[in-house]
Amino acid sequence: MTDHVRIGILGAARIAPAAVVRPARSSATVEVAAVAARDAGRARKFADRHVVAKVHDSYEALLDDPNIDAVYIPLPNGLHGRWTSRALAAGKHVLCEKPFAANADEAAEVAEVANASGLVVMEAFHYRYHPLVARMVEVVGELGPLRHVDARMSFPLPRFGDIRYSLGLAGGALMDAGCYPVNLVRLLGGGEPEVRSARALLKGEGVDRAMRAGLLFPAGHTGTVVTSMWSRSLLKLSARVIGERGEMRVLNPFMPQLGHRLTVKLEGQRRVERFDRRPSYAYQLDAFADAILHGTPFPTTADDAVAGMRVIDAIYLAAGLGVRRPSNSA
């Protein structure tokens, strides 16, 4: 590996084409070279549809492939930590779907392995690599001392048999959707928050379909995280930051390629900013390849993932629910 990265995909997941396969087609440095799934037939169908050259009949076989440099892990939440560790043991770089692990303890264990490996391990918060987010951080610096930070991600998922509602696979609204606003309030809030309150709406024992949490940042300003996969709030993708000098509102910070708007009200003046529609996944894949090939730093590191999982665990505990656990399935 000198000038490009050969990626293997663990699992023929629905997110994989958007996250990796399509961006790789326009990349000069990334090739999707193999896929593996528990169902070999499903892996072959995926490979045929998306023109992936090699199909492995197990995850282990893909990890043992010397022609694979890195793996993308879009498996259920409860399997992320296990297969990230196994990929690192096989000498592969890792792009792991969010959330990084089932809980903070597992994330810390994986981060320790990652940091000792010298390999690139990136948590796949793709939105963080879009130019919109860098601009949001700049604008927050214009608002003066902060008063409140709010981030929300709600979308309807009425298929209640979906694995994202499975407690055994570390599912729930906070894990699947809420990890995004948790990540964003941590970025914009300027420090790791304390969870002061949380309230969940449940879909089955221990599984949240919606969650609201109140936060307190070290500088004294407050924060709110709201997320849902099934509630009265059917669709909401937003961020809001209030400072002493003004306010920033962002429509759809998480999938800006589908349309977005950044609005700033500062000392009586209002302005609206927009950015290009290139997919955030393409920016993320560029960053992953640059980190591997050139050692370029990136924000969604294993250590950052541990800090995010600590907040998620604290929200679950404040809501009276236990933290998620790694899955026992393969």
N, C-alpha and C positions, 0 to 999 in steps of 0.2 A: 504494500500500500504506500504509494508515494504522492499521487496526484488525484486520487478519488477514493470514495468510501463505498464499500459493498455492504449493503444492509440486508439482514434477514428479518422476517416478521414472525413473531411467535403468536400464532392465532389468526385466523381469517376473520378478524373483527370488522364490524361495519364502519368504524372510524378510520381504518387503515388506508383506504383509497384517498380520502381527503387529506389525512395527516402526513402521509409519506409517499404513496404511489404516484399520485398526480403531480405533487411538487417535484419529485425526482425526475419526471419526464423533461422538465425544462431546466434541470440542473446539470452543469458541466462537471460537478464533483461528486455526485451521488448516484448510485445504481441500486435499485431494489433487485437483489440477486436470488433470493430464496424465500419460501414461506413454509411454515409447518403448522399443523393443526391436529387436535386430538382425533378428528374425523378426517382421514386421509382423502376421502372423496370430496369433502368440502374444501380442503386445501387445493386439490387439483382444479376444482371449478374456479376458485379464486385466482389461481395462477393462469388459467386459460383466459379468464375474463380480463385480467389486468396485465397480461403478457409478462409474467414472472418466470424466469428460465428454469428454476429448480424447485422441486417439491420434496420436502423431507417428511418421513412418516412419524416423526416424533420431535418434540422440542429439543430433547437431548441430542438427536442426530444433527439438528441445525446448529446447535452450539458447538458440536464437535467438528463442523465443517471448516477446514483451514482456509477456504476461500471467502469466508464471511468475516468482515472486520468489526461490524457493529450490529446490534439487534434493537428492534423497536418492539416494545412490550405493551400491547393494548388489551391484556387479559383482565378479568375481573379484579376489583380492588384487592381482595384478599389474597391474590396470587402475585401481586406486584413485587413485594419484598423478596419472596422466595426466588423468583426467576431472575430478578436483578442480581441477587447474590450468585446464583448459578452461572449467569452470563459473565459476571466478573471473574469467577473462578476459571472459566473457559478462555479468559483473555479478550473478551469482547467489550467494546464500548457500548453504552446503553442510553437509549432514549426511552424513558418509561412514562407511560400515561399517568396523569394525575388521578387520584392522590398517590403519592410515592409509595405508601405502605398502608397497612391497616390501622396503625396507631403510632404514637411518637416513639415508644420503646423499640418497635420493629424498625422504624425509620432510622433511629440512632444506630442500631446494629448494622444496618445496610450502609449507612453513611461512613461508619468506621472502616468497613471493608472497601468502600469506594475510594476513600481518601488514601488508603494504604496501597491501592492498586496502581495508581498513576494513570488510570483510564478515565475517559470522559463519561460522566453520569449526569444526565440532564432530565429534570422533571418537565413533562411536556405541557407547560402552561404557555401554549403557542401565542396567546394574545400579548404576552410580555415582549415579544420580538417585533411587534408592529410599531411603526413610527408614532402612531397616536399615543402610545403609552409613554414614550420618552417625552413627548410634548406635555402630557398630563403632569408628569413629575416637575417639569420646568414651570408650568403654570402654578402649581401648588406653592412654589417658592415665591411667587408674586403676591400671594394672598395674605402675607403677614402671619402672625401667630395663629395657629389653628384653633378652631372651636369644635368642629364636628366633621367626621368622615363617615360616609354612608355608601354601601355598595350592595347591589341586589341582582340576583339571577333567579328567575322563575320561568319555568316552561311546563307545559302539560305533558305528562306521561301516564295516561290512564291504563296502560298495559301492566296490571299489577302483578302478573307473573314474570315480568322482566327481571333479569338478574340484578338490576340496579335497586330492586326492593328486597334483595336477599340478605338477611342478616348473616347467614353462613358464608357469604362471599363479601362481607364487609360493605354492604350497601346502605342506602339511605340518602335522603335529599342533601344533607350536609356534605356527605362524602362525594357524591356525584356532581351536584351543581354548586353547592355551597362552598366547596374548596376554592372556586374562582373568586367570589367576593371576599373570602377570608384572605386570599393572597393579595388582592388589590388593596384592601384597607391597611394591611401591613405595609405595603409599598408606599401608599400615599400618606399614611398616618405618622410616619417617621419614628418607628419604634415598635417593639413587641407589646401588644395590648394585654391587659388583664381582662378576663371575662367576668362581668359583674352580674349578668342575668342571661337566661335563655329559656325559651318556651318552644316545645315541639308539638306538632300535630302528627299523629301516628297512623300508619297503615300496617297493621299487624304488630305483634309484640316486639318492642324494642326497635322498630324500624320507623324512622321519621319520613313523612311525606312532605313536611314543611318545617322550617326552623327560623326563629328570630332570636338574635343575640345582641345584648348591649355590652359595649367594651369601654375600657378606660385606658388611655395611653399614658406613658410616663410623664409627658409634658403637661398633663392635666386635661387635655381635650377628650371628648367622647367619640364613640364610634358605634355604628349599627351594621349588622349583617342580616340580610333577609334572603331566604332561598326557599324554593318550592318545586316539587315535581307534580303536585296535585293539591290545589287550594283555590280559593277565590281569585287569587292573583295568578292568572293564567300565563301571562307573558310579561316579563319585566327584565330588562337588561340595562342597568344604569349605575352611575356613580355620581356622588355629590360631595364636594368639599367646601366647607364654610370657614373663612378666616376673618380676621379683624378688618382687613381692607376690602374683602370681596368674596366672591363665590364662583366655583366652577361646577358645571353640570355636564355630564357626558352621557349621551345616548349610545348604547351598545358598545361599551369598551371591550367586550369579550370576543365578538365576531365582527370587527369593523369592516371587513370586506363585504358584508351584507348590507352595509349602510350604517353611518354613524354621524354624530354631531357633537362637537365640543363648544360649549358656550361659556363665556367668561363675563362676569359683571364685576368691574373693578373701579371703585371710586367714581361711580356714576356713569361709567362708560360700558357699553356692551359690545362684544364682538363674537363672531362665530368662526370656527376653524374646522376644516375638513382635510382629509389626507387620502392617499391613493387607495385603490381597491385591490391591490395585490393581496393574495391570501396570507393571513398571519402564519399559516402552516408553512408556506414557502420561506418566509423570513426565518422561522424556527429551524427548518432543515438547513438553510444556509449557515446559521449560527452553529448548529451541531457539527457540520462538516468543517467549518473554520476552526472550531475547538479541537477537533481530532487532527486535522492536517497542519494547523499553524499554532496551536496552543492559545487561541484567542479566548479571553475570559468571557463568561456568560453569567446571567443573573440567577437562573433557576437551578442552582446547585443542590447537591445532596444535603449540605448543611442548612440551606434555606428551607428545604423540604422538611427537615426535622422541626425547625421553628414553626412552620405552618401547621404541622401535625399536632404540635403541643396546643395550639389554639383550638384546633378542631376537637381534640380530646377534652379540653376544658369546657367547650360548649356542650358537648354531650353530657358531661358530668353535671354541669349546671342545670341542664334540662331534666335531670333525673334518669338519664339513660347511661348504660355502660359504654365504654369505649369499644370500637370495633376490634375484632380479633382476626389474625391470619386464618385463611381457609385451610381446611384439612384435605380438600380435594386436590387432584393432580394438576 
